[in-house]
Amino acid sequence: MVTAFRMISLATVRTVVGATRADAIVFTVTAIVTVSVDLVYAVLIGIAVAAFFALRQLARASGVHREELPGGVEAGDERIALFRLEGALFFGAAERMLERVASLRDIEVVIIRMSQLQLLDATGAQVVTELITGLERRGITVLVKGIQPEHLGLAERVGILRSLRHQKHLFDDLPAAVEHARSHVRRAAGQAEQDPTALI
């Protein structure tokens, strides 16, 4: 007992317990399991509890946000939706993004910004693929901006790039993507003026 007590740094305990509630819970659970069961089980359970809190924090920090188009407002901008994905897009956050974007109405072009996405797993990439495919089936053009180099291989394997209507719908620059979206809206408006029944 004396040896075990000497192995514990009271200053470290106070720091960990006083840091965050999650840290305190992980420390307390690990300590209880160590004393009551076994050190090996305590390490495994401690890792599992810490992983749970880490994933929960990632899910909270992740999201999809609709943004205003950069620059001055132009006619037809109300028919363009710009969404920024940020944080981590994995199984815990992917469904929220799918519901948010899939509920769009009266939109002709959607721009998906992925440059702020820090973590993308196979489930998240699959959700993006399904989202693009679903929007394209509804006649909504999807443009993707800023896939990070470390996510590009996964995007190709899962099918994000194949789901785009055209390979030129992948952009590195936001102003270029916005201008391309506006050109789509202008062309659609021109076709509607020439043939009013085209949109019926």
C-alpha positions, 0 to 999 in steps of 0.5 A: 500500500505504501509503494502504491501510494508513493506511485501516485503524484497528488499534484498530478491527481489534482491537475487531472481531476480539476481539468475537465469533467471528462478527465475526472471521469476517466481518472476515477473510473480507471482508479476504481477498476485498478483497485477493485479488479485488475490493472490490465482491465483498468487500462483497457477500460480507461482507454475505452472511456477516453475514446468515448469522450474524444469521439463525442467532442469530435462530433460536437466540434463537427458540423455543416454550416450554410454561408453567404456567397462571397462578394457582392450579391448578384441576381440568382444567388438565392438559388445557390447554396454554399455549405462549409463542412468542418471538423470531423466527418465520421459516422457520428456527424455524417447523418446530421449533414445528410439531413441538413443538405438533403432538405434543400428546396428551390436551389439549383446549385450546391457548393460543398466546401471541404477545405476545413474538414480535418477528419474524413473516414469511409462512412463520412465519405460515403455519406458525401457520395450519397448526398451528391448523388441524391442532389444530382438526381433532383437536378441540383448541380453539385460543386465540390471545393477544396478536398484536402490532399490527404482525403483525395485518395479516399474520395476517389475510392469511395466515389465522391469524385465519380458522383459529380456530374462533371470532372470540372465540378471539383475546385481548389478556389472558392471564387471560381466555384461561385462563378461557375455556380452563377454561370449555371444559374444564368444559363438556366434562367436564359433557357427558361426565358427562351422556353417557359415550358422547360421548367414545368 
